[in-house]
């Protein structure tokens, strides 16, 4: 069960990460990255961000590249939230494939 503080920090990180990815993906035509959820550990040291990527066939490759460049993303995040957070959590990114799962179930039901 997440506390109120965890929820507030998760929402803040989700908003700022969305802004960061919006600016970074403007250069890549035809790719849309959105942060669908952020879960933060109870000690606020690790944040798991779930990314929804369109088109979904580029998702694994894109998240792999993001995890390679996680230090620069964490630095950018730190400059944005330095007045709200004392310690910037370690970031881990995962593919959110819930939309693909919903689409698959929907096609099976038809």
C-alpha positions as CSV (number, residue, x, y, z in Angstrom):
1,X,0.0,0.0,0.0
2,X,1.4,3.3,-1.1
3,X,1.5,6.3,1.2
4,X,0.3,9.8,0.2
5,X,3.8,11.0,-0.1
6,X,4.7,8.2,-2.5
7,X,1.7,9.0,-4.6
8,X,2.6,12.7,-4.8
9,X,6.2,12.0,-5.7
10,X,5.1,9.4,-8.3
11,X,2.8,11.9,-9.9
12,X,5.5,14.5,-9.9
13,X,8.0,12.1,-11.5
14,X,5.4,11.0,-14.1
15,X,4.7,14.6,-15.2
16,X,8.3,15.6,-15.4
17,X,9.4,12.4,-17.2
18,X,6.6,12.9,-19.7
19,X,7.8,16.4,-20.4
20,X,11.4,15.1,-20.9
21,X,10.3,12.3,-23.3
22,X,8.1,14.8,-25.2
23,X,11.0,17.0,-25.9
24,X,13.4,14.2,-26.7
25,X,11.0,12.4,-29.1
26,X,10.2,15.5,-31.2
27,X,13.3,14.7,-33.2
28,X,12.1,11.2,-33.9
29,X,9.2,11.3,-36.3
30,X,6.4,8.8,-36.0
31,X,7.3,7.7,-32.4
32,X,5.2,8.6,-29.4
33,X,6.4,7.8,-25.8
34,X,4.1,8.3,-22.8
35,X,4.7,7.5,-19.2
36,X,1.7,5.5,-18.1
37,X,2.7,4.9,-14.5
38,X,5.4,5.5,-12.0
39,X,5.8,3.3,-8.9
40,X,8.2,4.4,-6.2
41,X,9.7,2.3,-3.4
42,X,8.8,2.9,0.2
43,X,12.3,4.4,0.9
44,X,11.9,6.7,-2.1
45,X,15.2,5.5,-3.6
46,X,14.0,3.6,-6.7
47,X,11.3,4.6,-9.2
48,X,10.0,2.2,-11.8
49,X,8.5,4.0,-14.8
50,X,6.3,2.2,-17.2
51,X,6.4,3.6,-20.8
52,X,3.8,3.1,-23.4
53,X,5.4,3.4,-26.9
54,X,3.6,3.9,-30.2
55,X,4.2,2.1,-32.5
56,X,4.5,-0.8,-30.2
57,X,7.0,-2.8,-32.3
58,X,9.7,-0.2,-31.4
59,X,9.0,-0.4,-27.7
60,X,11.6,-2.9,-26.6
61,X,14.4,-1.2,-28.6
62,X,13.4,2.3,-27.3
63,X,13.2,1.2,-23.7
64,X,16.6,-0.5,-24.0
65,X,18.1,2.7,-25.3
66,X,16.5,4.7,-22.5
67,X,17.9,2.3,-19.9
68,X,21.3,2.8,-21.4
69,X,21.0,6.6,-21.2
70,X,19.4,6.6,-17.8
71,X,22.1,8.8,-16.2
72,X,21.4,11.7,-18.5
73,X,17.6,11.4,-18.0
74,X,18.1,11.3,-14.2
75,X,20.3,14.4,-14.4
76,X,17.6,16.2,-16.4
77,X,15.0,15.1,-13.9
78,X,17.1,16.3,-11.1
79,X,17.4,19.8,-12.5
80,X,13.7,20.0,-12.9
81,X,12.7,18.7,-9.4
82,X,15.6,19.9,-7.3
83,X,13.5,22.2,-5.3
84,X,10.8,19.5,-4.5
85,X,13.0,16.5,-3.8
86,X,16.2,16.2,-1.8
87,X,17.3,12.9,-3.3
88,X,16.5,12.0,-6.9
89,X,15.5,8.3,-7.1
90,X,17.3,5.7,-9.2
91,X,15.2,5.2,-12.4
92,X,14.3,2.0,-14.0
93,X,12.2,1.9,-17.2
94,X,9.9,-0.9,-18.4
95,X,7.6,-1.4,-21.4
96,X,3.9,-1.0,-20.5
97,X,2.2,-3.5,-22.8
98,X,-1.3,-3.3,-21.3
99,X,-2.7,-1.6,-24.4
100,X,-1.4,-4.5,-26.6
101,X,-2.9,-7.0,-24.1
102,X,-6.3,-5.2,-24.2
103,X,-6.2,-5.2,-28.0
104,X,-5.4,-8.9,-28.1
105,X,-8.3,-9.8,-25.7
106,X,-10.6,-7.5,-27.7
107,X,-9.7,-9.3,-31.0
108,X,-10.2,-12.7,-29.4
109,X,-13.7,-11.8,-28.2
110,X,-14.8,-10.7,-31.6
